[in-house]
Amino acid sequence: MIARIWRGTTAASKAADYLAYLEATGIKDYRATPGNRGVLVLRRATGDDVEFLLITVWDSLDAIRDFAGPDYARAVYYDEDRAYLRELTEFVEHFDVVATTA
């Protein structure tokens, strides 16, 4: 298994709307992609901002490519992300899952 990790920051005033937008776009697409084993959405307030950390778990790099395309290390963004996010981070991180209790 492989964990794909993305993070982004939005204004605290937009955090609830951005979470709903995430659920309607990226999270929906994660769940619909064969080989996705789940998504963990974390958030924390940092003053006037809210940081989101998404950890998705995948069967293989091929499954990640089915979601993200051939350049799977690049972050995937949707049309309205620019309206919410402070910046669009270009790359995500991938880690081998070597142990889990879930």
VENNOR-V642180 format. One record per run of one state. SS is the DSSP state (H for helix, E for strand, L for the rest). FROM is the first residue (numbers start at 1). TO is the last residue. Records with the same first field share a line. If there is no record, write none. Layout:
# VENNOR-V642180
SS->FROM-TO  FROM-TO
This chain:
# VENNOR-V642180
L->1-1  25-25  33-35  47-48  59-60  69-73  75-80  86-90  92-92  97-102
E->2-11  36-46  49-58  74-74  85-85  91-91  93-96
H->12-24  26-32  61-68  81-84
